[in-house]
Structures are given as C-alpha cells and as structure tokens.
Amino acid sequence: MSVLDIFWQQLVNGLVLGSFYALVALGYTMIFGVVKLLNFAHGDIYMVGGFVGFLVLSVVAPLVGPGWTGVAISMVVAMIAVGFLGVIIQRVAYQPMLNAPRLSILITALAVSLVLQNGVLTLTHGQYQPMGADLGFGGINLGMLFISYNQMILVGTAAALMIGLELFVSRTQYGRAMRAVSIDKDMCKLMGINVTAVIAVTFFIGSALAAAAGTMAGAYYGSIWYFMGFLIGIKAFTAAVIGGIGSIPGAMLGGLILGLLESFGTQIPGIGSEWKDVFSFSVLILVLVLKPTGLLGKSEQERM
C-alpha cells in the first residue's frame, strides 16, 4: 500500500474509534456541565450497556436474526434501560451528595464504578462473552482502501446520535433548561425550573449514549468483558478534557481527535500499537499545559 492509501485507511479506522470515544465523552461533559461532577463510573455505564445489549440480542436474534436489525433493537433497548439505570444511580448515590465537598462526591463516583464493575464480574466470572452479532464482512473498495459497511453504519449512527443531542440541547425546552442549570442552579429554582428533573434527564441521556456505544462496540469487536469500560472511560474523559469539559461540541471534537491520533500514531516507523496510549495521554498533558480549558472550553469564574 502507498503512503496515501495508508493515510485514508487509518483515517477511517480513527473515525470509527473516535466515534466510540465521542459518545462516551458526551456523557462526561454533559454531567460535568450541569452538576459539576466528574462521573468516573461512566466507563462502567458503557460496559453495562454492552452487556444489556448482549442480553437483548440473545433474546431477539432468533426472531429477527443477529444482523443489524437485531443489533439496532438491542441498542435502543439498552439505551432506555441503562438510561434509567443512570437516573437511579444519580438519585441513590449522587443526589444526597450534591452539597457535600467535591472529594466526597468523587469518592462516591469511584464507589459506584467498583459496584458496577464487580457486580458484572461476579455474574460473568470474569469471562469474555461473545456478542453473537453477525454483521458480515462486506464493504466497498476504493483502490487499495477498504471501507466496510459496518464501519459506515457505526460512524453514521454515532454522527446521528451526536447531531440529535446537539439539536436537543439547542432547540428544546429541556435543552435550554439544562444550559440554564449549568450556569446557576439556585436562580433556576427561583425561576420555577425543576432542577432535579433536569439533572435526571441529563443523567438519562448521558447514560443512554454510553449504552449505545457499548452495544455497538460489542457488535463491532465481537465480544464484551466486565473490564471493558475502564480504559475507554479514561480515554473518553481525556477526550472531554481535550475538547473542553462541559462543552458538547468539544466532547465530539475531542473524541474524534483522540481516535485519529491513536490510529495515525501507530503508523510511525518503529512504533507499534502498544504506544497508542502514550500518544493519548501525552496530548492530554500538552492541552492541560497550553490550554487548560480545552480546545472549545471556556474559563469559569467563581461567583462570590
């Protein structure tokens, strides 16, 4: 393959990987933007979404087949179920801690992460679970470049979800309420906005997007594991920080940048795929040093 062919192939691979990062990063940035909470259990929400999609696909596959129809049904059901799980976690674990010191709520988030992770570990005995999706291997050839139909569907689905979220936040009443709550919760209460409901909607949407990413990742890679949310949770947080945590367009941009950096970084002569994490976190350090608010983030001033 020529250098140009390698470039285009890695561009496609980077967009697929970046789509997963972006969907999970959106949950991080939404929750931080509204509640000022770094939800470090979000990667495990992604993992639970993969397992819920796996269970639903096991039920619907005999009826509609294990192809994209079955995966689409599994993804929608997983988004709804895990969205409500996110609301339950918010009400049980985070709501009582909203006025507590930041360190306390951070420890609570880590505890929720361990509960989800070890709960699935106990149920699966730490074994990889085959997703059971049969998506085929078809695609299109553009010279030496091959783009599979699976990659096109995954990137298209992720793009549709991200555009839908942006329209929801910018055009709907709840979206405007979310933006208002992110600025001043106390004033929103005085204006009659149900802040508790807005926070619940935020957790529902963020968790649903993570579940969609988990189900699609399981179908694309062929298997799921109880520890699959740990690394992508860190990567998605990195993507949110790179783009500007609290900024929805920033989370999308950060996820795509991170995916492309990892994809192209492994093509440097003498450097293998095991170095991709080095590229990710090196970029994070550079962004924090040079532009702490992220690429699209804005600095906040504390109110007296």
C-alpha positions, 0 to 999 in steps of 0.5 A: 500500500502507498503512503496515501492509501495508508493515510485514508485507511487509518483515517477511517479506522480513527473515525470509527474509534473516535466515534466510540470515544465521542459518545462516551465523552458526551456523557462526561461533559454533559454531567460535568456541565450541569452538576459539576461532577466528574462521573468516573463510573461512566466507563462502567455505564458503557460496559453495562450497556454492552452487556444489556445489549448482549442480553437483548440480542440473545433474546431477539436474534432468533426472531429477527436474526443477529444482523443489524436489525437485531443489533439496532433493537438491542441498542435502543433497548439498552439505551432506555434501560441503562438510561434509567439505570443512570437516573437511579444511580444519580438519585441513590448515590449522587443526589444526597451528595450534591452539597457535600465537598467535591472529594466526597462526591468523587469518592462516591463516583469511584464507589459506584464504578467498583459496584458496577464493575464487580457486580458484572464480574461476579455474574460473568466470572470474569469471562469474555462473552461473545456478542453473537452479532453477525454483521458480515464482512462486506464493504466497498473498495476504493483502490487499495482502501477498504471501507466496510459497511459496518464501519459506515453504519457505526460512524453514521449512527454515532454522527446521528446520535451526536447531531440529535443531542446537539439539536436537543440541547439547542432547540428544546425546552429541556435543552435550554433548561439544562444550559440554564442549570449549568450556569446557576442552579439556585436562580433556576429554582427561583425561576420555577425550573425543576432542577432535579428533573433536569439533572435526571434527564441529563443523567438519562441521556448521558447514560443512554449514549454510553449504552449505545456505544457499548452495544455497538462496540460489542457488535463491532469487536465481537465480544464484551468483558466486565473490564471493558469500560475502564480504559475507554472511560479514561480515554473518553474523559481525556477526550472531554478534557481535550475538547473542553469539559462541559462543552458538547461540541468539544466532547465530539471534537475531542473524541474524534481527535483522540481516535485519529491520533491513536490510529495515525500514531501507530503508523510511525516507523518503529512504533507499534500499537502498544504506544497508542496510549502514550500518544493519548495521554501525552496530548492530554498533558500538552492541552492541560499545559497550553490550554487548560480549558480545552480546545472549545472550553471556556474559563469559569469564574467563581461567583462570590 
